């Protein structure tokens, strides 16, 4: 580099001297002016080449050859041999060149079935580093053309992996159940199906994706040198959470209490059992399912309601999720106690009771709403003196109650009554 700089310095000095003289006698010495320009240009070339040397060598990259002008009735019987190129380019660009910087083609225009040795044309797709193609290696390649044919073959989707436990996998459905295969007769005859692969490992939702297809023979080997139409297809695979089922008892849920004096005497539900479907843990651990609450607050009559079952998310009921709940409500039964004066009936003519009759304590039974509406005057306590003569008589105490009420006991059960003449 130092020698280049010194050379440049000397060239610049010489050029300056020459240019000084040239400017003084430019009109008389036009040749000197031209020589000065040429000298300057040469100096620039020397400097440029010294900093970015250009060399010719073979690029160690295989370039795929593409057929062009392919007749409609023939197909390539074998893949085309790739080529390499000898290029001339700056050193700093050489190592960055790739197959993408070139286009290699072979022209099949007008050819028929047969074997040929054809020239390869390579074109540079970039101009960086002054790239220039010097030669193609090899310059010619063998091309074998076969009769173009085609047929329909089935599409087979291969599934890899499994969804998590508790999820089921449906059958893959391809948008294109058949694919048209074209190519050389001998290659097309080998193809028995086209396959695509989908990985469902860990998937919990339905899979929908495009899958690239590959031609396969009867042994599952890839068949090359054929074309597929289409080359990819949309595939759908249903993935659902597995459902377990079991028959369980329906358990009615009540809220509130009936009106004062009334009781719930029975609760029934129709249907009494239902079949639930859901995840395994819930179904196996459940023996009954509750209903939505049925409110019986302040009710005095039977309650009939159609309600839904109270189920967690994701659990289903076969035949629907509603049941009919019937709640029987009846008055409560109890007792009441009254202190009531004893009266007499059936006293003969000319007779009267000597002294006063005592009071009695009466216990009656019946429905609480009725009992709560009673007073002591509604319960009659008496002795029957019909046919009794004057004198002392021991007679039973009797009780007469309103309808719906029965007497349970009376105290005293009997009393002494003295009858005398008036």
C-alpha positions in Angstrom: 0.0 0.0 0.0 2.9 2.4 0.8 4.4 1.8 -2.7 1.0 2.5 -4.2 0.7 5.8 -2.3 4.3 6.8 -3.3 3.5 6.0 -6.9 0.3 8.0 -6.8 2.2 10.9 -5.3 4.8 10.8 -8.1 2.1 10.4 -10.7 0.2 13.4 -9.2 3.4 15.5 -9.3 4.1 14.6 -12.8 0.5 15.2 -13.8 0.6 18.6 -12.1 3.8 19.6 -13.9 2.4 18.4 -17.2 -0.9 20.1 -16.7 0.8 23.4 -15.7 2.7 23.3 -19.0 -0.4 22.2 -20.9 -2.5 25.1 -19.6 0.1 27.5 -20.7 0.2 26.3 -24.2 -3.2 24.5 -24.5 -4.0 26.0 -27.8 -0.6 25.0 -29.2 -0.3 21.6 -27.6 -3.6 19.8 -27.5 -1.9 16.4 -27.5 -0.4 17.0 -24.1 -3.8 17.8 -22.7 -5.3 14.6 -23.9 -2.4 12.6 -22.6 -2.9 14.2 -19.2 -6.5 13.0 -19.1 -5.6 9.5 -20.1 -2.9 9.4 -17.4 -5.4 10.5 -14.8 -7.9 7.9 -15.8 -5.3 5.2 -15.8 -4.2 6.2 -12.3 -7.9 5.8 -11.1 -8.1 2.3 -12.6 -4.8 1.3 -10.9 -6.0 2.5 -7.5 -9.4 0.9 -7.8 -8.0 -2.5 -8.9 -5.5 -2.4 -6.1 -8.2 -1.9 -3.4 -10.8 -4.3 -4.9 -9.0 -6.9 -7.1 -11.1 -8.8 -9.6 -10.5 -12.5 -10.2 -11.9 -15.2 -12.2 -12.8 -18.5 -10.5 -15.5 -21.2 -10.2 -18.3 -20.4 -7.7 -18.7 -23.5 -5.5 -22.5 -23.3 -5.6 -24.9 -25.7 -7.4 -27.4 -23.8 -9.5 -30.7 -25.6 -10.2 -31.6 -25.7 -13.9 -35.2 -24.9 -14.8 -36.9 -26.0 -18.1 -38.5 -23.4 -20.2 -40.8 -23.6 -23.2 -41.9 -27.1 -22.1 -44.2 -28.7 -24.7 -47.7 -29.4 -23.3 -47.5 -33.2 -24.0 -44.2 -34.1 -22.5 -42.6 -34.1 -19.0 -39.1 -34.4 -17.6 -38.4 -38.1 -17.0 -35.6 -37.2 -14.6 -34.5 -34.2 -12.5 -32.2 -31.9 -14.3 -28.5 -31.9 -13.4 -27.5 -28.7 -11.6 -24.6 -26.6 -13.0 -21.9 -24.3 -11.7 -20.4 -21.2 -13.2 -17.0 -19.6 -13.6 -17.3 -15.9 -12.8 -15.2 -12.8 -12.8 -16.0 -10.6 -9.9 -14.4 -8.5 -7.1 -13.0 -10.5 -4.2 -15.2 -8.9 -1.6 -18.4 -9.9 -3.5 -17.4 -13.4 -4.4 -18.1 -15.0 -1.0 -21.5 -13.4 -0.8 -22.8 -14.9 -4.1 -25.6 -17.5 -3.8 -27.8 -19.5 -6.1 -30.4 -16.8 -5.9 -28.0 -14.5 -7.9 -28.3 -16.6 -11.0 -30.9 -18.1 -13.3 -30.1 -21.3 -15.2 -32.5 -22.5 -17.9 -32.6 -25.2 -20.6 -34.9 -24.6 -23.6 -37.2 -27.5 -24.6 -39.1 -25.6 -27.3 -40.3 -28.0 -30.1 -38.9 -31.2 -28.5 -40.8 -34.5 -28.2 -40.4 -37.7 -26.3 -36.7 -38.8 -26.3 -33.2 -38.1 -24.9 -31.3 -34.9 -25.6 -28.1 -33.1 -24.7 -29.0 -29.5 -24.5 -27.0 -26.3 -23.7 -27.6 -24.5 -20.4 -28.0 -20.8 -20.3 -27.1 -19.0 -17.1 -28.0 -15.4 -16.5 -26.6 -13.2 -13.6 -29.4 -11.5 -11.6 -27.1 -9.0 -9.9 -24.3 -6.7 -11.1 -22.6 -6.1 -7.8 -18.8 -6.4 -7.8 -18.8 -6.2 -11.6 -20.1 -9.8 -11.8 -19.6 -11.4 -15.2 -20.2 -15.1 -16.1 -17.3 -16.5 -18.0 -18.5 -20.1 -18.6 -21.0 -22.7 -17.5 -19.9 -26.1 -16.0 -21.0 -28.2 -17.7 -22.1 -26.3 -20.8 -24.6 -29.0 -21.8 -26.7 -31.5 -19.8 -28.7 -34.6 -20.6 -32.5 -34.2 -20.7 -34.9 -37.1 -21.0 -38.4 -36.3 -22.0 -41.3 -38.7 -21.5 -45.0 -38.7 -22.5 -47.0 -36.5 -20.1 -49.9 -38.4 -18.4 -52.1 -37.9 -15.3 -54.5 -39.6 -13.0 -56.5 -38.9 -9.8 -55.3 -40.4 -6.5 -56.8 -40.3 -3.0 -55.7 -37.8 -0.4 -54.5 -39.4 2.9 -54.0 -37.2 6.0 -51.6 -38.6 8.5 -52.0 -37.4 12.1 -49.0 -37.1 14.4 -49.3 -36.8 18.2 -52.3 -36.8 20.5 -54.5 -34.2 22.2 -54.4 -34.1 26.0 -56.2 -36.7 28.1 -60.0 -36.1 28.1 -60.1 -35.0 24.5 -61.2 -37.0 21.5 -59.9 -36.8 18.0 -62.2 -36.8 14.9 -61.4 -38.1 11.5 -59.4 -35.7 9.3 -61.4 -34.2 6.5 -59.5 -32.8 3.5 -61.0 -30.2 1.3 -59.6 -32.1 -1.7 -60.3 -35.8 -1.2 -58.5 -36.5 -4.5 -55.6 -34.9 -6.3 -54.6 -34.9 -10.0 -51.1 -36.2 -10.5 -49.3 -35.4 -13.7 -45.8 -36.3 -15.1 -44.0 -39.0 -16.9 -46.0 -42.2 -17.4 -43.5 -44.4 -15.4 -43.6 -41.9 -12.4 -47.3 -41.4 -12.4 -47.9 -45.1 -12.4 -45.9 -45.4 -9.2 -48.1 -42.9 -7.3 -50.9 -44.6 -5.3 -51.8 -41.7 -3.0 -50.8 -38.2 -1.8 -50.2 -37.6 1.9 -50.2 -34.6 4.2 -49.2 -34.5 7.9 -50.7 -32.6 10.8 -49.4 -32.6 14.3 -52.1 -32.4 17.0 -49.9 -32.8 20.1 -51.5 -30.9 23.0 -54.3 -29.4 20.8 -57.6 -28.9 22.5 -59.6 -27.1 19.8 -60.6 -28.1 16.3 -57.6 -27.9 13.9 -58.0 -26.1 10.6 -54.9 -25.6 8.5 -53.4 -25.9 5.0 -51.3 -29.0 4.5 -48.7 -29.5 1.8 -49.2 -32.8 -0.1 -46.5 -35.3 -1.2 -46.9 -38.1 -3.8 -46.3 -41.6 -2.4 -46.0 -45.1 -3.8 -47.6 -48.3 -2.4 -44.7 -48.7 0.1 -45.0 -45.1 1.3 -41.9 -43.9 -0.5 -41.8 -40.4 -2.0 -42.2 -40.3 -5.8 -40.2 -37.4 -7.4 -40.6 -35.9 -10.8 -44.4 -35.5 -10.7 -46.7 -32.5 -10.2 -49.8 -32.3 -8.0 -52.9 -30.2 -8.6 -53.5 -28.9 -6.0 -50.2 -29.2 -4.2 -51.8 -28.3 -0.8 -55.2 -28.8 0.7 -57.2 -27.4 3.7 -57.7 -30.0 6.4 -60.2 -29.9 9.4 -59.9 -32.2 12.4 -62.5 -32.0 15.1 -61.1 -32.1 18.6 -63.7 -32.3 21.4 -63.6 -32.8 25.1 -64.6 -36.4 25.9 -68.0 -36.8 27.4 -68.8 -39.5 30.0 -72.4 -40.2 30.9 -74.2 -41.5 34.0 -77.7 -41.7 35.4 -78.1 -39.6 38.6 -80.9 -38.7 41.0 -82.5 -35.2 40.8 -82.5 -33.5 44.1 -85.1 -30.7 44.5 -83.9 -27.5 46.2 -86.4 -25.4 48.2 -86.1 -21.9 49.7 -88.3 -20.1 52.1 -90.9 -21.5 54.5 -94.7 -21.9 54.1 -97.1 -19.5 55.8 -97.4 -19.8 59.6 -99.3 -23.0 60.5 -98.4 -24.8 57.3 -95.8 -27.4 56.6 -94.2 -29.0 53.6 -95.4 -32.6 53.7 -93.8 -33.9 50.6 -91.6 -33.0 47.6 -91.6 -34.9 44.3 -89.8 -34.3 41.0 -90.4 -35.6 37.5 -88.3 -37.1 36.1 -86.7 -38.5 39.2 -83.4 -39.3 37.4 -81.5 -37.8 34.5 -78.5 -38.8 32.4 -75.7 -36.3 32.6 -72.7 -36.0 30.2 -69.5 -34.3 31.1 -65.8 -34.7 32.0 -64.9 -37.9 33.7 -64.1 -36.5 37.2 -67.4 -34.7 37.6 -69.6 -37.6 36.2 -67.9 -40.3 38.3 -68.0 -38.2 41.4 -71.7 -37.2 41.2 -74.7 -39.2 42.4 -77.3 -36.5 42.4 -77.8 -33.1 40.8 -79.8 -30.2 42.4 -82.5 -28.2 40.8 -82.6 -24.4 40.7 -84.3 -23.3 44.0 -88.1 -23.5 44.2 -89.5 -20.7 46.5 -92.3 -21.8 48.9 -92.2 -18.7 51.1 -95.6 -17.9 52.7 -97.4 -20.5 50.6 -100.6 -22.2 51.8 -101.2 -24.5 48.9 -99.3 -26.9 46.8 -96.5 -25.4 44.6 -95.7 -26.8 41.1 -92.8 -25.4 39.2 -90.8 -26.3 36.1 -87.1 -25.4 36.8 -83.7 -26.0 35.4 -81.0 -28.2 36.9 -78.1 -26.5 38.6 -75.2 -27.9 36.6 -71.6 -26.6 36.1 -70.4 -25.3 32.8 -69.7 -28.1 30.3 -72.1 -30.6 31.7 -75.1 -31.6 29.6 -78.3 -33.5 30.3 -79.7 -36.0 27.9 -83.2 -35.0 26.9 -83.1 -31.5 28.3 -82.2 -29.8 31.5 -85.6 -29.0 33.0 -87.7 -30.9 35.5 -91.1 -30.4 37.3 -91.0 -30.1 41.1 -94.2 -30.6 43.1 -94.3 -29.4 46.7 -97.3 -30.5 48.8 -98.1 -28.0 51.5 -100.7 -28.8 54.2 -101.8 -27.1 57.4 -99.8 -28.3 60.4 -101.6 -30.4 63.0 -101.5 -29.5 66.7 -103.4 -29.2 70.0 -105.0 -26.4 72.0 -106.1 -26.3 75.6 -109.2 -24.4 76.9 -110.6 -23.8 80.4 -114.4 -24.0 79.9 -117.3 -23.9 82.4 -119.3 -27.1 82.5 -123.0 -26.8 81.6 -125.8 -29.3 82.1 -128.5 -30.5 79.8 -131.5 -32.8 80.1 -132.6 -31.7 83.6 -136.1 -33.0 84.4 -139.1 -30.8 85.1 -139.2 -29.5 88.6 -135.6 -30.3 89.2 -132.6 -28.1 89.6 -128.9 -28.4 90.3 -128.0 -27.8 93.8 -124.8 -25.7 93.9 -122.6 -24.6 91.0 -120.9 -26.7 88.4 -117.1 -26.5 88.1 -115.0 -25.6 85.0 -113.2 -28.2 83.0 -109.9 -28.2 81.1 -110.3 -29.4 77.5 -107.5 -30.4 75.1 -108.6 -30.4 71.4 -106.6 -31.4 68.3 -106.8 -30.2 64.7 -105.1 -28.1 62.0 -103.2 -25.2 63.5 -104.9 -22.5 61.4 -108.3 -23.7 62.7 -107.1 -24.1 66.3 -105.7 -20.6 66.2 -109.1 -19.3 65.2 -110.9 -21.0 68.2 -111.9 -19.4 71.5 -113.1 -21.1 74.7 -116.7 -20.4 73.7 -116.3 -22.5 70.5 -115.8 -25.7 72.6 -118.8 -26.9 74.7 -118.3 -28.9 77.9 -121.4 -30.4 79.5 -123.0 -33.2 81.5 -126.2 -35.0 80.4 -128.7 -35.3 83.3 -131.6 -36.6 81.3 -133.7 -39.1 83.3 -131.9 -38.4 86.5 -134.0 -38.3 89.8 -133.4 -35.9 92.7 -130.2 -36.9 94.5 -126.5 -37.1 94.0 -125.3 -38.4 90.6 -121.8 -39.0 89.3 -121.9 -38.3 85.6 -119.2 -38.1 82.8 -118.1 -34.8 81.4 -118.7 -34.5 77.6 -117.1 -32.3 75.0 -118.6 -30.9 71.7 -116.2 -29.3 69.2 -116.5 -27.5 65.9 -116.1 -29.3 62.6 -112.4 -30.2 61.9 -111.5 -30.3 65.6 -111.6 -33.3 67.9 -111.5 -33.4 71.7 -108.6 -35.3 73.0 -109.2 -35.1 76.8 -111.2 -33.3 79.4 -110.3 -32.8 83.1 -112.2 -33.7 85.2 -113.5 -36.7 83.2 -116.6 -36.9 85.5 -118.2 -34.8 88.3 -120.9 -35.2 91.0 -124.1 -33.4 90.5 -126.9 -32.9 93.1 -130.4 -32.6 91.8 -133.1 -31.2 94.1 -136.8 -30.2 93.9 -137.5 -26.6 93.0 
